[in-house]
Amino acid sequence: MSNEPKCVYIKTDVGYVQITYAEFCRIRNTTENYKASHWFIPVQGVLLEVPKDAYKAFYREKERERYLRKLDSALFLCNLDLKSEEIPLRDENTDIEQQTEDRLMIEKMYSCLHLLDPDDAECRCRLEMRRQRHSAHGNFYGRANHRFCLSASSNRTHQLR
């Protein structure tokens, strides 16, 4: 709780007994395993001792409400005119440094393509930039082995690095 409660109601054999919050803190700190055996929920500015199942149900509902508020705020930012498959969702795990490094390497690869033979340049373009699968690439050239163009150009590629 963010604010100190007005009072605390502790369950006894005869019913509930009202004590001050300072007394409650003293009892909680001096009695061993007090937190593990007594459960309290905030109700209208006071702490009320409840059974464990009521405590779990109360905080399960609180957690669900918190989750739904978070979900509502996230969905509020989405444009509702878009279809569900078009909704742009942010990837919070994106690594900007890695993306920048990848873009710089791609630009460097584009600038070095003129150093390769035209066939090797086309081969690299198909595999790396157009992201064709090796089997489709081999089928395009009519060969089963998809690594036929890589062997000739691999030495040049290592020289470019």
PyMOL CGO cylinders between C-alpha atoms (Angstrom):
from pymol import cmd
from pymol.cgo import CYLINDER

trace = [
    CYLINDER, 0.00, 0.00, 0.00, 1.25, 3.45, -0.82, 0.3, 1, 1, 1, 1, 1, 1,
    CYLINDER, 1.25, 3.45, -0.82, -0.31, 5.23, 2.19, 0.3, 1, 1, 1, 1, 1, 1,
    CYLINDER, -0.31, 5.23, 2.19, -0.32, 4.10, 5.79, 0.3, 1, 1, 1, 1, 1, 1,
    CYLINDER, -0.32, 4.10, 5.79, -3.72, 2.56, 6.66, 0.3, 1, 1, 1, 1, 1, 1,
    CYLINDER, -3.72, 2.56, 6.66, -5.94, 4.13, 9.32, 0.3, 1, 1, 1, 1, 1, 1,
    CYLINDER, -5.94, 4.13, 9.32, -6.12, 0.92, 11.34, 0.3, 1, 1, 1, 1, 1, 1,
    CYLINDER, -6.12, 0.92, 11.34, -5.81, -2.86, 11.07, 0.3, 1, 1, 1, 1, 1, 1,
    CYLINDER, -5.81, -2.86, 11.07, -8.47, -5.45, 11.82, 0.3, 1, 1, 1, 1, 1, 1,
    CYLINDER, -8.47, -5.45, 11.82, -7.06, -8.75, 13.11, 0.3, 1, 1, 1, 1, 1, 1,
    CYLINDER, -7.06, -8.75, 13.11, -9.20, -11.88, 13.21, 0.3, 1, 1, 1, 1, 1, 1,
    CYLINDER, -9.20, -11.88, 13.21, -9.46, -13.55, 16.63, 0.3, 1, 1, 1, 1, 1, 1,
    CYLINDER, -9.46, -13.55, 16.63, -11.61, -16.36, 18.05, 0.3, 1, 1, 1, 1, 1, 1,
    CYLINDER, -11.61, -16.36, 18.05, -14.42, -13.94, 18.94, 0.3, 1, 1, 1, 1, 1, 1,
    CYLINDER, -14.42, -13.94, 18.94, -14.28, -11.85, 15.75, 0.3, 1, 1, 1, 1, 1, 1,
    CYLINDER, -14.28, -11.85, 15.75, -12.25, -8.92, 14.52, 0.3, 1, 1, 1, 1, 1, 1,
    CYLINDER, -12.25, -8.92, 14.52, -10.20, -6.69, 16.81, 0.3, 1, 1, 1, 1, 1, 1,
    CYLINDER, -10.20, -6.69, 16.81, -9.16, -3.19, 15.75, 0.3, 1, 1, 1, 1, 1, 1,
    CYLINDER, -9.16, -3.19, 15.75, -5.53, -2.15, 16.38, 0.3, 1, 1, 1, 1, 1, 1,
    CYLINDER, -5.53, -2.15, 16.38, -3.39, 0.72, 15.16, 0.3, 1, 1, 1, 1, 1, 1,
    CYLINDER, -3.39, 0.72, 15.16, -1.01, 0.34, 12.28, 0.3, 1, 1, 1, 1, 1, 1,
    CYLINDER, -1.01, 0.34, 12.28, 1.98, 0.93, 14.61, 0.3, 1, 1, 1, 1, 1, 1,
    CYLINDER, 1.98, 0.93, 14.61, 0.85, -1.97, 16.83, 0.3, 1, 1, 1, 1, 1, 1,
    CYLINDER, 0.85, -1.97, 16.83, 0.43, -4.14, 13.74, 0.3, 1, 1, 1, 1, 1, 1,
    CYLINDER, 0.43, -4.14, 13.74, 3.99, -3.34, 12.57, 0.3, 1, 1, 1, 1, 1, 1,
    CYLINDER, 3.99, -3.34, 12.57, 5.36, -4.17, 16.03, 0.3, 1, 1, 1, 1, 1, 1,
    CYLINDER, 5.36, -4.17, 16.03, 3.51, -7.52, 16.10, 0.3, 1, 1, 1, 1, 1, 1,
    CYLINDER, 3.51, -7.52, 16.10, 4.58, -8.35, 12.55, 0.3, 1, 1, 1, 1, 1, 1,
    CYLINDER, 4.58, -8.35, 12.55, 8.24, -7.60, 13.28, 0.3, 1, 1, 1, 1, 1, 1,
    CYLINDER, 8.24, -7.60, 13.28, 8.42, -9.39, 16.64, 0.3, 1, 1, 1, 1, 1, 1,
    CYLINDER, 8.42, -9.39, 16.64, 6.38, -12.51, 15.87, 0.3, 1, 1, 1, 1, 1, 1,
    CYLINDER, 6.38, -12.51, 15.87, 8.24, -15.17, 13.91, 0.3, 1, 1, 1, 1, 1, 1,
    CYLINDER, 8.24, -15.17, 13.91, 6.54, -16.35, 10.68, 0.3, 1, 1, 1, 1, 1, 1,
    CYLINDER, 6.54, -16.35, 10.68, 3.73, -13.80, 11.10, 0.3, 1, 1, 1, 1, 1, 1,
    CYLINDER, 3.73, -13.80, 11.10, 3.81, -12.83, 7.42, 0.3, 1, 1, 1, 1, 1, 1,
    CYLINDER, 3.81, -12.83, 7.42, 3.62, -16.48, 6.37, 0.3, 1, 1, 1, 1, 1, 1,
    CYLINDER, 3.62, -16.48, 6.37, 0.55, -17.27, 8.47, 0.3, 1, 1, 1, 1, 1, 1,
    CYLINDER, 0.55, -17.27, 8.47, -1.57, -14.08, 8.29, 0.3, 1, 1, 1, 1, 1, 1,
    CYLINDER, -1.57, -14.08, 8.29, -2.90, -12.44, 5.12, 0.3, 1, 1, 1, 1, 1, 1,
    CYLINDER, -2.90, -12.44, 5.12, -4.21, -8.89, 4.87, 0.3, 1, 1, 1, 1, 1, 1,
    CYLINDER, -4.21, -8.89, 4.87, -5.97, -6.98, 2.11, 0.3, 1, 1, 1, 1, 1, 1,
    CYLINDER, -5.97, -6.98, 2.11, -6.64, -3.23, 1.93, 0.3, 1, 1, 1, 1, 1, 1,
    CYLINDER, -6.64, -3.23, 1.93, -10.33, -2.33, 2.22, 0.3, 1, 1, 1, 1, 1, 1,
    CYLINDER, -10.33, -2.33, 2.22, -11.45, 1.33, 2.33, 0.3, 1, 1, 1, 1, 1, 1,
    CYLINDER, -11.45, 1.33, 2.33, -8.20, 2.55, 3.84, 0.3, 1, 1, 1, 1, 1, 1,
    CYLINDER, -8.20, 2.55, 3.84, -7.79, -0.19, 6.47, 0.3, 1, 1, 1, 1, 1, 1,
    CYLINDER, -7.79, -0.19, 6.47, -6.05, -3.57, 6.48, 0.3, 1, 1, 1, 1, 1, 1,
    CYLINDER, -6.05, -3.57, 6.48, -8.34, -6.53, 7.00, 0.3, 1, 1, 1, 1, 1, 1,
    CYLINDER, -8.34, -6.53, 7.00, -7.09, -10.02, 7.89, 0.3, 1, 1, 1, 1, 1, 1,
    CYLINDER, -7.09, -10.02, 7.89, -8.61, -12.65, 5.59, 0.3, 1, 1, 1, 1, 1, 1,
    CYLINDER, -8.61, -12.65, 5.59, -8.17, -16.37, 4.89, 0.3, 1, 1, 1, 1, 1, 1,
    CYLINDER, -8.17, -16.37, 4.89, -5.44, -17.38, 2.44, 0.3, 1, 1, 1, 1, 1, 1,
    CYLINDER, -5.44, -17.38, 2.44, -7.86, -18.29, -0.38, 0.3, 1, 1, 1, 1, 1, 1,
    CYLINDER, -7.86, -18.29, -0.38, -9.60, -14.89, -0.13, 0.3, 1, 1, 1, 1, 1, 1,
    CYLINDER, -9.60, -14.89, -0.13, -6.18, -13.19, -0.20, 0.3, 1, 1, 1, 1, 1, 1,
    CYLINDER, -6.18, -13.19, -0.20, -5.18, -15.13, -3.34, 0.3, 1, 1, 1, 1, 1, 1,
    CYLINDER, -5.18, -15.13, -3.34, -8.50, -14.39, -5.05, 0.3, 1, 1, 1, 1, 1, 1,
    CYLINDER, -8.50, -14.39, -5.05, -8.23, -10.67, -4.23, 0.3, 1, 1, 1, 1, 1, 1,
    CYLINDER, -8.23, -10.67, -4.23, -4.72, -10.29, -5.62, 0.3, 1, 1, 1, 1, 1, 1,
    CYLINDER, -4.72, -10.29, -5.62, -5.43, -12.55, -8.60, 0.3, 1, 1, 1, 1, 1, 1,
    CYLINDER, -5.43, -12.55, -8.60, -8.23, -10.15, -9.57, 0.3, 1, 1, 1, 1, 1, 1,
    CYLINDER, -8.23, -10.15, -9.57, -5.98, -7.12, -8.94, 0.3, 1, 1, 1, 1, 1, 1,
    CYLINDER, -5.98, -7.12, -8.94, -3.27, -8.62, -11.17, 0.3, 1, 1, 1, 1, 1, 1,
    CYLINDER, -3.27, -8.62, -11.17, -5.84, -9.36, -13.89, 0.3, 1, 1, 1, 1, 1, 1,
    CYLINDER, -5.84, -9.36, -13.89, -7.10, -5.75, -13.76, 0.3, 1, 1, 1, 1, 1, 1,
    CYLINDER, -7.10, -5.75, -13.76, -3.53, -4.46, -13.99, 0.3, 1, 1, 1, 1, 1, 1,
    CYLINDER, -3.53, -4.46, -13.99, -2.87, -6.73, -16.99, 0.3, 1, 1, 1, 1, 1, 1,
    CYLINDER, -2.87, -6.73, -16.99, -6.06, -5.59, -18.75, 0.3, 1, 1, 1, 1, 1, 1,
    CYLINDER, -6.06, -5.59, -18.75, -5.21, -1.90, -18.18, 0.3, 1, 1, 1, 1, 1, 1,
    CYLINDER, -5.21, -1.90, -18.18, -1.76, -2.49, -19.65, 0.3, 1, 1, 1, 1, 1, 1,
    CYLINDER, -1.76, -2.49, -19.65, -3.28, -4.34, -22.61, 0.3, 1, 1, 1, 1, 1, 1,
    CYLINDER, -3.28, -4.34, -22.61, -5.84, -1.57, -23.18, 0.3, 1, 1, 1, 1, 1, 1,
    CYLINDER, -5.84, -1.57, -23.18, -3.15, 1.09, -23.20, 0.3, 1, 1, 1, 1, 1, 1,
    CYLINDER, -3.15, 1.09, -23.20, -1.07, -0.94, -25.66, 0.3, 1, 1, 1, 1, 1, 1,
    CYLINDER, -1.07, -0.94, -25.66, -4.05, -1.49, -27.99, 0.3, 1, 1, 1, 1, 1, 1,
    CYLINDER, -4.05, -1.49, -27.99, -5.08, 2.15, -27.76, 0.3, 1, 1, 1, 1, 1, 1,
    CYLINDER, -5.08, 2.15, -27.76, -1.85, 3.05, -29.55, 0.3, 1, 1, 1, 1, 1, 1,
    CYLINDER, -1.85, 3.05, -29.55, -2.76, 0.80, -32.51, 0.3, 1, 1, 1, 1, 1, 1,
    CYLINDER, -2.76, 0.80, -32.51, -4.78, 2.21, -35.39, 0.3, 1, 1, 1, 1, 1, 1,
    CYLINDER, -4.78, 2.21, -35.39, -8.16, 0.48, -35.39, 0.3, 1, 1, 1, 1, 1, 1,
    CYLINDER, -8.16, 0.48, -35.39, -8.72, 1.14, -39.10, 0.3, 1, 1, 1, 1, 1, 1,
    CYLINDER, -8.72, 1.14, -39.10, -6.06, -1.43, -39.99, 0.3, 1, 1, 1, 1, 1, 1,
    CYLINDER, -6.06, -1.43, -39.99, -6.85, -5.11, -40.40, 0.3, 1, 1, 1, 1, 1, 1,
    CYLINDER, -6.85, -5.11, -40.40, -5.51, -7.36, -37.67, 0.3, 1, 1, 1, 1, 1, 1,
    CYLINDER, -5.51, -7.36, -37.67, -2.68, -8.71, -39.83, 0.3, 1, 1, 1, 1, 1, 1,
    CYLINDER, -2.68, -8.71, -39.83, -1.58, -5.17, -40.72, 0.3, 1, 1, 1, 1, 1, 1,
    CYLINDER, -1.58, -5.17, -40.72, -1.27, -3.88, -37.14, 0.3, 1, 1, 1, 1, 1, 1,
    CYLINDER, -1.27, -3.88, -37.14, 2.32, -2.77, -36.65, 0.3, 1, 1, 1, 1, 1, 1,
    CYLINDER, 2.32, -2.77, -36.65, 3.60, -4.21, -33.39, 0.3, 1, 1, 1, 1, 1, 1,
    CYLINDER, 3.60, -4.21, -33.39, 6.84, -2.94, -31.93, 0.3, 1, 1, 1, 1, 1, 1,
    CYLINDER, 6.84, -2.94, -31.93, 9.57, -5.42, -31.23, 0.3, 1, 1, 1, 1, 1, 1,
    CYLINDER, 9.57, -5.42, -31.23, 10.97, -4.32, -27.88, 0.3, 1, 1, 1, 1, 1, 1,
    CYLINDER, 10.97, -4.32, -27.88, 13.94, -6.65, -28.23, 0.3, 1, 1, 1, 1, 1, 1,
    CYLINDER, 13.94, -6.65, -28.23, 15.39, -4.97, -31.32, 0.3, 1, 1, 1, 1, 1, 1,
    CYLINDER, 15.39, -4.97, -31.32, 19.08, -4.32, -31.24, 0.3, 1, 1, 1, 1, 1, 1,
    CYLINDER, 19.08, -4.32, -31.24, 19.69, -0.98, -32.96, 0.3, 1, 1, 1, 1, 1, 1,
    CYLINDER, 19.69, -0.98, -32.96, 23.43, -1.47, -32.92, 0.3, 1, 1, 1, 1, 1, 1,
    CYLINDER, 23.43, -1.47, -32.92, 23.13, -4.83, -34.72, 0.3, 1, 1, 1, 1, 1, 1,
    CYLINDER, 23.13, -4.83, -34.72, 20.71, -3.39, -37.29, 0.3, 1, 1, 1, 1, 1, 1,
    CYLINDER, 20.71, -3.39, -37.29, 23.08, -0.51, -38.04, 0.3, 1, 1, 1, 1, 1, 1,
    CYLINDER, 23.08, -0.51, -38.04, 26.00, -2.89, -38.40, 0.3, 1, 1, 1, 1, 1, 1,
    CYLINDER, 26.00, -2.89, -38.40, 23.98, -5.10, -40.76, 0.3, 1, 1, 1, 1, 1, 1,
    CYLINDER, 23.98, -5.10, -40.76, 23.00, -2.13, -42.92, 0.3, 1, 1, 1, 1, 1, 1,
    CYLINDER, 23.00, -2.13, -42.92, 26.61, -0.95, -43.15, 0.3, 1, 1, 1, 1, 1, 1,
    CYLINDER, 26.61, -0.95, -43.15, 27.77, -4.43, -44.16, 0.3, 1, 1, 1, 1, 1, 1,
    CYLINDER, 27.77, -4.43, -44.16, 25.07, -4.64, -46.84, 0.3, 1, 1, 1, 1, 1, 1,
    CYLINDER, 25.07, -4.64, -46.84, 26.10, -1.25, -48.23, 0.3, 1, 1, 1, 1, 1, 1,
    CYLINDER, 26.10, -1.25, -48.23, 29.72, -2.40, -48.28, 0.3, 1, 1, 1, 1, 1, 1,
    CYLINDER, 29.72, -2.40, -48.28, 28.72, -5.60, -50.07, 0.3, 1, 1, 1, 1, 1, 1,
    CYLINDER, 28.72, -5.60, -50.07, 26.79, -3.62, -52.69, 0.3, 1, 1, 1, 1, 1, 1,
    CYLINDER, 26.79, -3.62, -52.69, 29.78, -1.36, -53.28, 0.3, 1, 1, 1, 1, 1, 1,
    CYLINDER, 29.78, -1.36, -53.28, 32.11, -4.37, -53.73, 0.3, 1, 1, 1, 1, 1, 1,
    CYLINDER, 32.11, -4.37, -53.73, 29.92, -6.24, -56.24, 0.3, 1, 1, 1, 1, 1, 1,
    CYLINDER, 29.92, -6.24, -56.24, 31.61, -4.55, -59.20, 0.3, 1, 1, 1, 1, 1, 1,
    CYLINDER, 31.61, -4.55, -59.20, 34.89, -6.26, -58.21, 0.3, 1, 1, 1, 1, 1, 1,
    CYLINDER, 34.89, -6.26, -58.21, 33.40, -9.72, -58.86, 0.3, 1, 1, 1, 1, 1, 1,
    CYLINDER, 33.40, -9.72, -58.86, 32.85, -11.42, -62.20, 0.3, 1, 1, 1, 1, 1, 1,
    CYLINDER, 32.85, -11.42, -62.20, 29.34, -10.77, -63.55, 0.3, 1, 1, 1, 1, 1, 1,
    CYLINDER, 29.34, -10.77, -63.55, 28.31, -14.41, -62.95, 0.3, 1, 1, 1, 1, 1, 1,
    CYLINDER, 28.31, -14.41, -62.95, 29.65, -14.36, -59.39, 0.3, 1, 1, 1, 1, 1, 1,
    CYLINDER, 29.65, -14.36, -59.39, 27.98, -11.02, -58.73, 0.3, 1, 1, 1, 1, 1, 1,
    CYLINDER, 27.98, -11.02, -58.73, 24.64, -12.39, -59.95, 0.3, 1, 1, 1, 1, 1, 1,
    CYLINDER, 24.64, -12.39, -59.95, 25.12, -15.50, -57.81, 0.3, 1, 1, 1, 1, 1, 1,
    CYLINDER, 25.12, -15.50, -57.81, 25.82, -13.42, -54.69, 0.3, 1, 1, 1, 1, 1, 1,
    CYLINDER, 25.82, -13.42, -54.69, 22.93, -11.12, -55.49, 0.3, 1, 1, 1, 1, 1, 1,
    CYLINDER, 22.93, -11.12, -55.49, 20.50, -14.05, -55.71, 0.3, 1, 1, 1, 1, 1, 1,
    CYLINDER, 20.50, -14.05, -55.71, 21.71, -15.72, -52.53, 0.3, 1, 1, 1, 1, 1, 1,
    CYLINDER, 21.71, -15.72, -52.53, 22.43, -12.78, -50.24, 0.3, 1, 1, 1, 1, 1, 1,
    CYLINDER, 22.43, -12.78, -50.24, 20.29, -9.86, -51.32, 0.3, 1, 1, 1, 1, 1, 1,
    CYLINDER, 20.29, -9.86, -51.32, 17.22, -11.53, -52.76, 0.3, 1, 1, 1, 1, 1, 1,
    CYLINDER, 17.22, -11.53, -52.76, 17.40, -14.20, -50.06, 0.3, 1, 1, 1, 1, 1, 1,
    CYLINDER, 17.40, -14.20, -50.06, 16.67, -17.07, -52.42, 0.3, 1, 1, 1, 1, 1, 1,
    CYLINDER, 16.67, -17.07, -52.42, 17.01, -20.55, -51.05, 0.3, 1, 1, 1, 1, 1, 1,
    CYLINDER, 17.01, -20.55, -51.05, 20.03, -22.51, -52.22, 0.3, 1, 1, 1, 1, 1, 1,
    CYLINDER, 20.03, -22.51, -52.22, 17.86, -25.20, -53.84, 0.3, 1, 1, 1, 1, 1, 1,
    CYLINDER, 17.86, -25.20, -53.84, 15.92, -22.60, -55.88, 0.3, 1, 1, 1, 1, 1, 1,
    CYLINDER, 15.92, -22.60, -55.88, 19.20, -20.99, -56.83, 0.3, 1, 1, 1, 1, 1, 1,
    CYLINDER, 19.20, -20.99, -56.83, 20.63, -24.32, -58.02, 0.3, 1, 1, 1, 1, 1, 1,
    CYLINDER, 20.63, -24.32, -58.02, 17.45, -25.06, -59.97, 0.3, 1, 1, 1, 1, 1, 1,
    CYLINDER, 17.45, -25.06, -59.97, 17.72, -21.67, -61.70, 0.3, 1, 1, 1, 1, 1, 1,
    CYLINDER, 17.72, -21.67, -61.70, 21.17, -22.61, -63.00, 0.3, 1, 1, 1, 1, 1, 1,
    CYLINDER, 21.17, -22.61, -63.00, 20.10, -26.19, -63.72, 0.3, 1, 1, 1, 1, 1, 1,
    CYLINDER, 20.10, -26.19, -63.72, 22.47, -27.78, -61.22, 0.3, 1, 1, 1, 1, 1, 1,
    CYLINDER, 22.47, -27.78, -61.22, 21.73, -29.89, -58.20, 0.3, 1, 1, 1, 1, 1, 1,
    CYLINDER, 21.73, -29.89, -58.20, 24.73, -28.63, -56.27, 0.3, 1, 1, 1, 1, 1, 1,
    CYLINDER, 24.73, -28.63, -56.27, 23.89, -25.17, -54.98, 0.3, 1, 1, 1, 1, 1, 1,
    CYLINDER, 23.89, -25.17, -54.98, 27.46, -24.37, -54.02, 0.3, 1, 1, 1, 1, 1, 1,
    CYLINDER, 27.46, -24.37, -54.02, 28.85, -24.32, -57.57, 0.3, 1, 1, 1, 1, 1, 1,
    CYLINDER, 28.85, -24.32, -57.57, 29.21, -20.55, -57.75, 0.3, 1, 1, 1, 1, 1, 1,
    CYLINDER, 29.21, -20.55, -57.75, 30.39, -20.11, -54.20, 0.3, 1, 1, 1, 1, 1, 1,
    CYLINDER, 30.39, -20.11, -54.20, 33.62, -22.02, -54.64, 0.3, 1, 1, 1, 1, 1, 1,
    CYLINDER, 33.62, -22.02, -54.64, 34.94, -19.70, -57.34, 0.3, 1, 1, 1, 1, 1, 1,
    CYLINDER, 34.94, -19.70, -57.34, 33.93, -16.52, -55.61, 0.3, 1, 1, 1, 1, 1, 1,
    CYLINDER, 33.93, -16.52, -55.61, 34.69, -17.47, -52.01, 0.3, 1, 1, 1, 1, 1, 1,
    CYLINDER, 34.69, -17.47, -52.01, 38.36, -16.51, -52.35, 0.3, 1, 1, 1, 1, 1, 1,
    CYLINDER, 38.36, -16.51, -52.35, 37.43, -13.09, -53.73, 0.3, 1, 1, 1, 1, 1, 1,
    CYLINDER, 37.43, -13.09, -53.73, 34.87, -12.54, -50.98, 0.3, 1, 1, 1, 1, 1, 1,
    CYLINDER, 34.87, -12.54, -50.98, 37.43, -13.23, -48.28, 0.3, 1, 1, 1, 1, 1, 1,
    CYLINDER, 37.43, -13.23, -48.28, 39.80, -10.80, -50.01, 0.3, 1, 1, 1, 1, 1, 1,
    CYLINDER, 39.80, -10.80, -50.01, 37.11, -8.10, -49.91, 0.3, 1, 1, 1, 1, 1, 1,
    CYLINDER, 37.11, -8.10, -49.91, 36.71, -8.42, -46.17, 0.3, 1, 1, 1, 1, 1, 1,
]
cmd.load_cgo(trace, "trace")
